[in-house]
Amino acid sequence: MKAWLLASLLVSSVALADVDEVDNNKTHVVDCKKDSTVRVSGNSNTFTLKGTCASVQVSGNKNTVKGDGAKQVMLSGNDNAIALTIDKLMVSGDRNTVGYKGKKPSVSDMGNDNKITPAK
């Protein structure tokens, strides 16, 4: 009984990791099964998502995020380019370009000059 309890506690305490990029001009391939949250506060980075991440948060500028998808994308930076399947999109930055795959996400756009269109 004690061994089972210990094993179940260990399994339930395993958390998915996150990817945080505060540097500039880096390239990442993210496995969303391992890294469920991507945070980008650096500039001019490129991220390719494999699978669907829980959350992508971009507060940096001139970043590119492409690949499969994210349940939630939050853009507070400027001049970023996003091309993903997205469930929920929140934008407060300016001049971002979002190309969504599949159905149109739920969108809250409080920024200026953002383009949110189907991906080509």
Backbone as JSON Lines, residues from 0, in Angstrom:
{"i":0,"aa":"M","n":[0.82,-1.2,0.0],"ca":[0.0,0.0,0.0],"c":[0.86,1.26,0.0]}
{"i":1,"aa":"K","n":[1.9,1.29,0.85],"ca":[2.76,2.47,0.91],"c":[3.5,2.69,-0.41]}
{"i":2,"aa":"A","n":[3.96,1.59,-1.02],"ca":[4.67,1.7,-2.29],"c":[3.74,2.25,-3.37]}
{"i":3,"aa":"W","n":[2.5,1.79,-3.4],"ca":[1.53,2.28,-4.38],"c":[1.26,3.76,-4.17]}
{"i":4,"aa":"L","n":[1.09,4.18,-2.91],"ca":[0.84,5.58,-2.6],"c":[2.01,6.46,-3.02]}
{"i":5,"aa":"L","n":[3.23,6.0,-2.73],"ca":[4.42,6.76,-3.11],"c":[4.52,6.86,-4.63]}
{"i":6,"aa":"A","n":[4.28,5.76,-5.32],"ca":[4.34,5.76,-6.78],"c":[3.29,6.71,-7.37]}
{"i":7,"aa":"S","n":[2.08,6.7,-6.82],"ca":[1.04,7.58,-7.36],"c":[1.35,9.04,-7.07]}
{"i":8,"aa":"L","n":[1.96,9.34,-5.94],"ca":[2.36,10.71,-5.64],"c":[3.44,11.18,-6.59]}
{"i":9,"aa":"L","n":[4.4,10.32,-6.9],"ca":[5.47,10.68,-7.82],"c":[4.93,10.94,-9.22]}
{"i":10,"aa":"V","n":[4.04,10.09,-9.66],"ca":[3.48,10.25,-11.0],"c":[2.63,11.51,-11.06]}
{"i":11,"aa":"S","n":[1.83,11.78,-10.05],"ca":[0.96,12.95,-10.1],"c":[1.72,14.25,-9.91]}
{"i":12,"aa":"S","n":[2.94,14.19,-9.38],"ca":[3.68,15.42,-9.17],"c":[4.56,15.79,-10.36]}
{"i":13,"aa":"V","n":[4.59,14.95,-11.39],"ca":[5.38,15.26,-12.58],"c":[4.67,16.37,-13.34]}
{"i":14,"aa":"A","n":[5.34,17.46,-13.56],"ca":[4.75,18.59,-14.27],"c":[5.43,18.77,-15.61]}
{"i":15,"aa":"L","n":[4.69,19.31,-16.53],"ca":[5.29,19.63,-17.81],"c":[6.2,20.83,-17.64]}
{"i":16,"aa":"A","n":[7.23,20.87,-18.41],"ca":[8.2,21.97,-18.34],"c":[7.72,23.13,-19.2]}
{"i":17,"aa":"D","n":[8.42,24.22,-19.1],"ca":[8.12,25.41,-19.88],"c":[9.37,25.85,-20.63]}
{"i":18,"aa":"V","n":[9.17,26.61,-21.7],"ca":[10.28,27.2,-22.44],"c":[10.18,28.71,-22.24]}
{"i":19,"aa":"D","n":[11.22,29.32,-21.71],"ca":[11.29,30.76,-21.5],"c":[12.48,31.3,-22.29]}
{"i":20,"aa":"E","n":[12.23,32.24,-23.19],"ca":[13.33,32.83,-23.97],"c":[13.36,34.33,-23.73]}
{"i":21,"aa":"V","n":[14.44,34.78,-23.1],"ca":[14.62,36.21,-22.85],"c":[15.75,36.77,-23.7]}
{"i":22,"aa":"D","n":[16.4,35.91,-24.46],"ca":[17.53,36.32,-25.3],"c":[17.01,36.74,-26.67]}
{"i":23,"aa":"N","n":[17.91,37.12,-27.55],"ca":[17.55,37.57,-28.89],"c":[18.16,36.66,-29.95]}
{"i":24,"aa":"N","n":[17.48,36.58,-31.11],"ca":[18.0,35.88,-32.29],"c":[18.27,34.39,-32.05]}
{"i":25,"aa":"K","n":[17.39,33.71,-31.35],"ca":[17.52,32.27,-31.09],"c":[16.46,31.51,-31.89]}
{"i":26,"aa":"T","n":[16.73,30.25,-32.16],"ca":[15.79,29.37,-32.85],"c":[15.5,28.17,-31.96]}
{"i":27,"aa":"H","n":[14.21,27.83,-31.81],"ca":[13.81,26.71,-30.96],"c":[12.79,25.84,-31.69]}
{"i":28,"aa":"V","n":[12.88,24.54,-31.49],"ca":[11.82,23.61,-31.85],"c":[11.28,23.1,-30.52]}
{"i":29,"aa":"V","n":[9.98,23.29,-30.3],"ca":[9.37,22.96,-29.01],"c":[8.46,21.75,-29.17]}
{"i":30,"aa":"D","n":[8.69,20.73,-28.35],"ca":[7.8,19.58,-28.27],"c":[6.76,19.92,-27.21]}
{"i":31,"aa":"C","n":[5.54,20.22,-27.62],"ca":[4.52,20.68,-26.69],"c":[4.08,19.6,-25.71]}
{"i":32,"aa":"K","n":[4.36,18.34,-26.0],"ca":[4.07,17.29,-25.03],"c":[4.99,17.41,-23.82]}
{"i":33,"aa":"K","n":[6.19,17.91,-24.02],"ca":[7.16,18.07,-22.93],"c":[7.13,19.48,-22.36]}
{"i":34,"aa":"D","n":[6.95,20.47,-23.21],"ca":[6.99,21.88,-22.82],"c":[5.65,22.51,-23.19]}
{"i":35,"aa":"S","n":[4.76,22.62,-22.21],"ca":[3.4,23.04,-22.52],"c":[3.22,24.55,-22.63]}
{"i":36,"aa":"T","n":[4.14,25.32,-22.05],"ca":[4.03,26.78,-22.09],"c":[5.3,27.38,-22.67]}
{"i":37,"aa":"V","n":[5.11,28.3,-23.61],"ca":[6.23,29.0,-24.23],"c":[6.07,30.48,-23.91]}
{"i":38,"aa":"R","n":[7.13,31.06,-23.33],"ca":[7.13,32.49,-23.01],"c":[8.3,33.13,-23.75]}
{"i":39,"aa":"V","n":[8.02,34.18,-24.51],"ca":[9.06,34.85,-25.29],"c":[9.07,36.33,-24.91]}
{"i":40,"aa":"S","n":[10.14,36.76,-24.25],"ca":[10.27,38.19,-23.97],"c":[11.48,38.76,-24.69]}
{"i":41,"aa":"G","n":[12.22,37.9,-25.38],"ca":[13.33,38.37,-26.21],"c":[12.82,38.85,-27.56]}
{"i":42,"aa":"N","n":[13.75,39.22,-28.42],"ca":[13.41,39.78,-29.72],"c":[14.02,38.96,-30.86]}
{"i":43,"aa":"S","n":[13.31,38.92,-31.97],"ca":[13.78,38.28,-33.21],"c":[14.11,36.8,-33.03]}
{"i":44,"aa":"N","n":[13.29,36.08,-32.27],"ca":[13.44,34.64,-32.09],"c":[12.48,33.91,-33.02]}
{"i":45,"aa":"T","n":[12.8,32.65,-33.32],"ca":[11.92,31.81,-34.13],"c":[11.61,30.54,-33.36]}
{"i":46,"aa":"F","n":[10.32,30.23,-33.21],"ca":[9.86,29.04,-32.52],"c":[9.02,28.21,-33.47]}
{"i":47,"aa":"T","n":[9.28,26.91,-33.52],"ca":[8.44,25.97,-34.26],"c":[7.84,25.01,-33.25]}
{"i":48,"aa":"L","n":[6.5,24.98,-33.15],"ca":[5.81,24.13,-32.2],"c":[5.44,22.8,-32.84]}
{"i":49,"aa":"K","n":[5.75,21.74,-32.15],"ca":[5.36,20.39,-32.55],"c":[4.27,19.94,-31.59]}
{"i":50,"aa":"G","n":[3.08,19.71,-32.1],"ca":[1.95,19.4,-31.23],"c":[1.26,20.69,-30.8]}
{"i":51,"aa":"T","n":[0.35,20.57,-29.84],"ca":[-0.41,21.72,-29.36],"c":[0.03,22.08,-27.96]}
{"i":52,"aa":"C","n":[0.57,23.29,-27.81],"ca":[0.98,23.79,-26.5],"c":[-0.24,24.36,-25.77]}
{"i":53,"aa":"A","n":[-0.18,24.39,-24.46],"ca":[-1.26,24.97,-23.67],"c":[-1.29,26.48,-23.84]}
{"i":54,"aa":"S","n":[-0.1,27.1,-23.83],"ca":[-0.05,28.56,-23.85],"c":[1.22,29.06,-24.53]}
{"i":55,"aa":"V","n":[1.06,30.11,-25.34],"ca":[2.19,30.83,-25.92],"c":[2.01,32.29,-25.55]}
{"i":56,"aa":"Q","n":[3.02,32.86,-24.89],"ca":[2.97,34.24,-24.45],"c":[4.15,34.98,-25.06]}
{"i":57,"aa":"V","n":[3.86,36.0,-25.86],"ca":[4.91,36.74,-26.54],"c":[4.85,38.21,-26.11]}
{"i":58,"aa":"S","n":[5.86,38.63,-25.36],"ca":[5.93,40.04,-24.98],"c":[7.11,40.73,-25.65]}
{"i":59,"aa":"G","n":[7.92,39.96,-26.35],"ca":[9.04,40.52,-27.1],"c":[8.57,41.03,-28.46]}
{"i":60,"aa":"N","n":[9.52,41.47,-29.26],"ca":[9.22,42.07,-30.55],"c":[9.88,41.3,-31.7]}
{"i":61,"aa":"K","n":[9.23,41.3,-32.84],"ca":[9.75,40.7,-34.07],"c":[10.08,39.21,-33.93]}
{"i":62,"aa":"N","n":[9.26,38.48,-33.19],"ca":[9.42,37.04,-33.05],"c":[8.51,36.33,-34.03]}
{"i":63,"aa":"T","n":[8.87,35.1,-34.39],"ca":[8.06,34.25,-35.24],"c":[7.73,32.98,-34.49]}
{"i":64,"aa":"V","n":[6.43,32.64,-34.43],"ca":[5.99,31.38,-33.82],"c":[5.12,30.69,-34.85]}
{"i":65,"aa":"K","n":[5.53,29.47,-35.23],"ca":[4.81,28.72,-36.26],"c":[4.74,27.27,-35.85]}
{"i":66,"aa":"G","n":[4.02,26.49,-36.61],"ca":[3.95,25.06,-36.33],"c":[2.52,24.61,-36.18]}
{"i":67,"aa":"D","n":[2.32,23.69,-35.21],"ca":[1.01,23.05,-35.06],"c":[0.0,23.96,-34.37]}
{"i":68,"aa":"G","n":[0.13,24.17,-33.05],"ca":[-0.9,24.97,-32.42],"c":[-0.68,25.29,-30.97]}
{"i":69,"aa":"A","n":[-1.61,26.11,-30.45],"ca":[-1.63,26.49,-29.05],"c":[-3.08,26.74,-28.65]}
{"i":70,"aa":"K","n":[-3.43,26.3,-27.46],"ca":[-4.79,26.54,-26.98],"c":[-5.01,28.02,-26.73]}
{"i":71,"aa":"Q","n":[-3.97,28.69,-26.24],"ca":[-4.1,30.11,-25.94],"c":[-2.84,30.84,-26.37]}
{"i":72,"aa":"V","n":[-3.01,31.97,-27.06],"ca":[-1.88,32.81,-27.46],"c":[-2.14,34.21,-26.93]}
{"i":73,"aa":"M","n":[-1.13,34.76,-26.23],"ca":[-1.21,36.12,-25.71],"c":[-0.06,36.93,-26.3]}
{"i":74,"aa":"L","n":[-0.4,37.98,-27.03],"ca":[0.6,38.83,-27.68],"c":[0.55,40.23,-27.07]}
{"i":75,"aa":"S","n":[1.58,40.57,-26.33],"ca":[1.66,41.94,-25.83],"c":[2.85,42.67,-26.45]}
{"i":76,"aa":"G","n":[3.64,41.94,-27.24],"ca":[4.76,42.55,-27.96],"c":[4.3,43.13,-29.29]}
{"i":77,"aa":"N","n":[5.24,43.64,-30.05],"ca":[4.95,44.3,-31.32],"c":[5.67,43.62,-32.48]}
{"i":78,"aa":"D","n":[5.05,43.68,-33.65],"ca":[5.66,43.22,-34.91],"c":[6.02,41.74,-34.88]}
{"i":79,"aa":"N","n":[5.21,40.91,-34.23],"ca":[5.41,39.46,-34.19],"c":[4.59,38.8,-35.28]}
{"i":80,"aa":"A","n":[5.04,37.62,-35.71],"ca":[4.32,36.84,-36.73],"c":[3.99,35.47,-36.15]}
{"i":81,"aa":"I","n":[2.7,35.12,-36.16],"ca":[2.22,33.87,-35.59],"c":[1.47,33.12,-36.67]}
{"i":82,"aa":"A","n":[1.74,31.83,-36.82],"ca":[1.0,30.98,-37.75],"c":[0.76,29.64,-37.06]}
{"i":83,"aa":"L","n":[-0.43,29.48,-36.46],"ca":[-0.77,28.3,-35.66],"c":[-2.27,28.04,-35.7]}
{"i":84,"aa":"T","n":[-2.66,26.85,-35.26],"ca":[-4.04,26.6,-34.9],"c":[-4.18,27.16,-33.49]}
{"i":85,"aa":"I","n":[-5.18,28.03,-33.28],"ca":[-5.32,28.73,-32.01],"c":[-6.77,28.64,-31.55]}
{"i":86,"aa":"D","n":[-6.98,28.33,-30.27],"ca":[-8.34,28.35,-29.72],"c":[-8.72,29.75,-29.26]}
{"i":87,"aa":"K","n":[-7.82,30.39,-28.5],"ca":[-8.11,31.7,-27.92],"c":[-6.92,32.62,-28.14]}
{"i":88,"aa":"L","n":[-7.17,33.83,-28.66],"ca":[-6.13,34.79,-28.97],"c":[-6.41,36.11,-28.26]}
{"i":89,"aa":"M","n":[-5.41,36.6,-27.53],"ca":[-5.5,37.89,-26.86],"c":[-4.33,38.75,-27.31]}
{"i":90,"aa":"V","n":[-4.63,39.91,-27.88],"ca":[-3.59,40.78,-28.43],"c":[-3.71,42.16,-27.8]}
{"i":91,"aa":"S","n":[-2.62,42.63,-27.21],"ca":[-2.59,44.01,-26.72],"c":[-1.42,44.77,-27.34]}
{"i":92,"aa":"G","n":[-0.56,44.07,-28.06],"ca":[0.55,44.72,-28.76],"c":[0.09,45.28,-30.1]}
{"i":93,"aa":"D","n":[1.03,45.85,-30.82],"ca":[0.72,46.51,-32.08],"c":[1.45,45.86,-33.26]}
{"i":94,"aa":"R","n":[0.82,45.96,-34.43],"ca":[1.4,45.52,-35.71],"c":[1.8,44.04,-35.73]}
{"i":95,"aa":"N","n":[1.05,43.21,-35.03],"ca":[1.29,41.77,-35.07],"c":[0.51,41.16,-36.22]}
{"i":96,"aa":"T","n":[1.05,40.08,-36.78],"ca":[0.38,39.35,-37.85],"c":[0.1,37.94,-37.35]}
{"i":97,"aa":"V","n":[-1.17,37.58,-37.31],"ca":[-1.58,36.25,-36.86],"c":[-2.3,35.56,-38.0]}
{"i":98,"aa":"G","n":[-1.74,34.44,-38.44],"ca":[-2.38,33.59,-39.43],"c":[-2.86,32.35,-38.72]}
{"i":99,"aa":"Y","n":[-4.17,32.23,-38.52],"ca":[-4.69,31.07,-37.8],"c":[-5.03,29.96,-38.77]}
{"i":100,"aa":"K","n":[-4.77,28.74,-38.33],"ca":[-5.09,27.55,-39.11],"c":[-6.42,27.0,-38.62]}
{"i":101,"aa":"G","n":[-7.21,26.45,-39.52],"ca":[-8.5,25.89,-39.1],"c":[-9.51,26.98,-38.82]}
{"i":102,"aa":"K","n":[-10.36,26.72,-37.81],"ca":[-11.42,27.68,-37.52],"c":[-10.87,28.92,-36.82]}
{"i":103,"aa":"K","n":[-11.59,30.02,-36.98],"ca":[-11.17,31.29,-36.39],"c":[-11.2,31.18,-34.87]}
{"i":104,"aa":"P","n":[-10.14,31.63,-34.2],"ca":[-10.12,31.57,-32.74],"c":[-11.0,32.65,-32.12]}
{"i":105,"aa":"S","n":[-11.27,32.48,-30.84],"ca":[-11.88,33.55,-30.05],"c":[-10.82,34.64,-29.94]}
{"i":106,"aa":"V","n":[-11.17,35.89,-30.29],"ca":[-10.17,36.96,-30.39],"c":[-10.55,38.15,-29.52]}
{"i":107,"aa":"S","n":[-9.56,38.62,-28.77],"ca":[-9.64,39.89,-28.06],"c":[-8.45,40.71,-28.54]}
{"i":108,"aa":"D","n":[-8.71,41.77,-29.31],"ca":[-7.64,42.59,-29.88],"c":[-7.77,44.02,-29.38]}
{"i":109,"aa":"M","n":[-6.9,44.38,-28.45],"ca":[-6.9,45.73,-27.89],"c":[-5.71,46.55,-28.4]}
{"i":110,"aa":"G","n":[-4.93,45.97,-29.33],"ca":[-3.79,46.67,-29.89],"c":[-4.17,47.45,-31.13]}
{"i":111,"aa":"N","n":[-3.16,47.93,-31.82],"ca":[-3.37,48.72,-33.03],"c":[-2.69,48.06,-34.23]}
{"i":112,"aa":"D","n":[-3.38,48.11,-35.37],"ca":[-2.83,47.65,-36.64],"c":[-2.44,46.18,-36.64]}
{"i":113,"aa":"N","n":[-3.14,45.33,-35.91],"ca":[-2.91,43.89,-35.93],"c":[-3.69,43.26,-37.06]}
{"i":114,"aa":"K","n":[-3.12,42.25,-37.7],"ca":[-3.77,41.54,-38.79],"c":[-4.01,40.11,-38.33]}
{"i":115,"aa":"I","n":[-5.28,39.72,-38.27],"ca":[-5.67,38.38,-37.85],"c":[-6.48,37.77,-38.98]}
{"i":116,"aa":"T","n":[-5.86,36.84,-39.71],"ca":[-6.48,36.28,-40.92],"c":[-6.19,34.78,-40.98]}
{"i":117,"aa":"P","n":[-6.93,34.05,-41.81],"ca":[-6.6,32.64,-42.01],"c":[-5.19,32.49,-42.57]}
{"i":118,"aa":"A","n":[-4.48,31.46,-42.12],"ca":[-3.12,31.2,-42.63],"c":[-3.19,30.79,-44.08]}
{"i":119,"aa":"K","n":[-2.17,31.16,-44.83],"ca":[-2.12,30.81,-46.26],"c":[-1.36,29.54,-46.47]}
